[in-house]
Amino acid sequence: AFGSKIKEVGVNTIVFDRAGRKYHGCVKAFADALREQKLEF
């Protein structure tokens, strides 16, 4: 849902700041969901 809303606005490339958190769990799931929507990091 979030990824499709971003694409509706016309954004295709994003910067993902994990704020010092490890890349696992919710952070990884969120990034993977955005990648499934064809957003580039």
ChimeraX attribute file (.defattr): number of C-alpha atoms within 10 A of each C-alpha:
attribute: neighborCount
match mode: 1-to-1
recipient: residues
	/A:1	8
	/A:2	10
	/A:3	18
	/A:4	14
	/A:5	10
	/A:6	16
	/A:7	14
	/A:8	9
	/A:9	8
	/A:10	9
	/A:11	13
	/A:12	14
	/A:13	12
	/A:14	11
	/A:15	7
	/A:16	10
	/A:17	8
	/A:18	11
	/A:19	6
	/A:20	6
	/A:21	8
	/A:22	10
	/A:23	11
	/A:24	10
	/A:25	8
	/A:26	10
	/A:27	14
	/A:28	13
	/A:29	12
	/A:30	13
	/A:31	17
	/A:32	13
	/A:33	14
	/A:34	19
	/A:35	13
	/A:36	10
	/A:37	15
	/A:38	14
	/A:39	18
	/A:40	13
	/A:41	11
